[in-house]
């Protein structure tokens, strides 16, 4: 979405000579900015997958804990009895 806006902005500025003198809006800078945006999207995608995996693992552990509360309660009581 942002990359498309940068490309459209560059197309609009082709007719304006003063804008091409500014280094931030030249062809090379535009390509660099678009590539940086695309690389950032790839990093964000892998971070999203890691977050999804972490949330999924937490839900699985909590589900198992809720399904086996009686066993866990007994195990904790037994462990505390041996410690004290």
N, C-alpha and C positions, 0 to 999 in steps of 0.2 A: 504494500500500500504506500509506504513512504518512498520506496524505490521508484514507483510509478510517478509519484508527485515530483521527484527530482528529475526524472527524464522529461516530463512535461514542462517543467520550469526551464530546463536547458533548451528545449525546442522553442519555447517562447523567446528566449534570450538570444537566439541565433541572429535575429534582426537588429539587436541593439549592440553597437560596437563597444560602448563603454563597459558593459557588463563582462565582456570577454577579457578586458584588461585586469579584472579582479581575479586573483589566483584561485579563490575559493569556488568560482563558478566556471572554470575552464573545463574542457573535455576530460582531461586526465584526472582532475579533482572529482568530477562527477563519477567517473568510473570507479575511482578509489572509494568514494562514499557509498556507492551502490554495493560494491563488493563487501565493504565493512558491514553494511546492513544485512546482507545475505549471510555472512559468516556469523553475525550475532544471532540471527534466527536459528542457525544450526546449533549453536551453543545453548540457546534457550530451549530448543527442542529436546536435547539430551538432558538438560536440567529438569524439564517437565517429566520426562520418563523416570528419572531417578526419584523425584518427589512422588510420583504415582506408585512406584515400586515400594518406597518406604511406607506410604499410607496403607498400601495393600498388605504389607507384612504386619503392620501394627494392628490392622483390623483382624487379620488371621489369628494373631496371638491373643487378642482380646476375646475373640469368639471361642477359641479353645479354652481360655480361662473361665469364661462364663458357662461353657458346657460341662466343665469338670470342677465346679466350685467345691463340691463336697470332698472330692479327693484332695484338692489343693489345701482346703481348710485342715483336713486330717494331717497332711504332710507337714504343714507349718506347725501345727500343735506338737507333733512328734519331734520335729527338729528343735523346737523351743524347750521341750521336756528334756532332751539330751544335753542341751547347752546349759541349762540352769541346774 
